[in-house]
Each structure stands twice: as structure tokens, then as C-alpha cells.
Amino acid sequence: MALSASRGQISPPPTPLFFQWSVDDDADWLQAQPLGEIVLVGVDASALISGVYQAAVTVTAEAGVLGSPVQVPVMLLVSDLVYPVYLPFVLRSPGL
């Protein structure tokens, strides 16, 4: 991509950059899907036993895009029971 501008003049407007990309995951319990310009990542832990699971989401752009593909590590902790924890919140006025 090449841009140009004249010194002392108003800068040119931004130029959109379009490229094709795809997303993939490497575990049955992990779901990654593109949604516009973002990637939604979800899990299905219904068939998993308690433990720590690791996988990756891979985002791949078309040929020529630097830094592609990118792997994002994902860690899932499945436990038998998650207890809710409530922390007290105290609001104090300044000077008291």
C-alpha cells in the first residue's frame, strides 16, 4: 500500500484496507466463528470432565498479509462446581 500527501496541505482521507481472512479452532469443545470484523469464541463443556483443557484459535489472512497466520491460545477450566462469591462494597464519602 502506498499513500501520498503534500507538505503543509490537508492530509488525504483514510484509505480502507480490505482482505480475506478465515478462522479455525483445533478442539471439539471450542467453537470459533467470524462475525463481521470480530471472532466469536465459545465453548461446549457439556461432554467434558473436570480438568484443564488447552486449544488454539487460528486466524489466517490471505497470502501476502504479514503476521498471518496468528494462533491465539485458549485455556478452559472445567470444575465440578463453581461457587458464587459476593464481595462487600462500601462507598465512603471523601473526608469521613
C-alpha positions in Angstrom: 0.0 0.0 0.0 1.4 3.4 -0.9 0.0 6.7 0.3 1.0 10.3 -0.5 0.4 13.7 1.0 1.6 17.3 0.2 3.5 19.0 3.0 1.5 21.9 4.5 -1.8 20.7 2.9 -4.8 18.9 4.3 -4.0 15.2 4.8 -5.8 12.8 2.5 -8.7 10.8 4.0 -8.0 7.3 5.4 -7.9 4.5 2.9 -9.8 1.3 3.7 -7.8 -1.9 3.6 -9.7 -5.0 2.7 -8.5 -8.6 2.8 -10.0 -12.0 3.2 -9.5 -14.0 6.4 -10.7 -17.2 8.0 -10.7 -18.6 11.5 -10.3 -22.2 12.7 -10.2 -24.0 16.0 -8.4 -27.2 17.0 -10.7 -28.8 19.6 -14.2 -30.3 19.6 -15.2 -28.3 22.7 -14.1 -25.0 21.1 -16.1 -23.0 18.6 -14.7 -20.0 16.8 -16.6 -18.2 14.1 -16.1 -14.9 12.3 -18.8 -12.2 12.8 -18.0 -9.2 10.6 -14.6 -7.9 11.8 -14.5 -9.9 15.0 -14.2 -13.5 16.0 -16.7 -15.0 18.5 -15.2 -17.8 20.6 -17.3 -20.1 22.7 -17.1 -23.4 24.4 -19.3 -26.5 24.9 -18.2 -28.1 28.1 -21.2 -30.5 28.4 -19.2 -33.6 27.5 -16.0 -32.7 29.4 -14.9 -34.0 32.8 -13.2 -31.7 35.3 -9.8 -30.5 34.3 -7.8 -28.0 32.3 -8.2 -28.0 28.5 -6.0 -26.2 26.1 -6.5 -25.4 22.4 -5.9 -22.6 19.9 -7.9 -20.4 17.6 -6.0 -19.7 14.3 -6.8 -16.6 12.3 -5.4 -16.8 8.7 -5.4 -13.9 6.3 -4.9 -14.1 2.5 -1.4 -14.5 1.1 0.8 -11.5 1.5 -0.6 -10.3 4.8 2.3 -10.0 7.2 1.9 -11.8 10.5 -0.5 -14.4 9.2 -1.5 -16.9 10.5 -1.9 -15.9 14.1 -2.6 -18.5 16.8 -4.5 -17.4 20.0 -4.1 -19.9 22.9 -7.3 -20.8 24.7 -7.4 -22.4 28.2 -10.7 -23.8 29.6 -11.0 -24.8 33.3 -13.8 -27.2 33.9 -14.7 -27.8 37.6 -17.3 -29.9 39.4 -19.0 -26.8 41.0 -18.4 -23.1 40.8 -19.4 -21.2 43.9 -20.5 -17.6 43.6 -18.5 -15.2 45.6 -20.0 -11.9 46.8 -17.6 -9.2 48.0 -19.0 -6.3 50.1 -18.8 -2.9 48.5 -18.5 0.1 50.8 -18.9 3.6 49.4 -17.3 6.2 51.6 -17.6 9.9 51.2 -14.3 11.9 51.0 -13.3 13.3 54.3 -15.1 10.8 56.5 
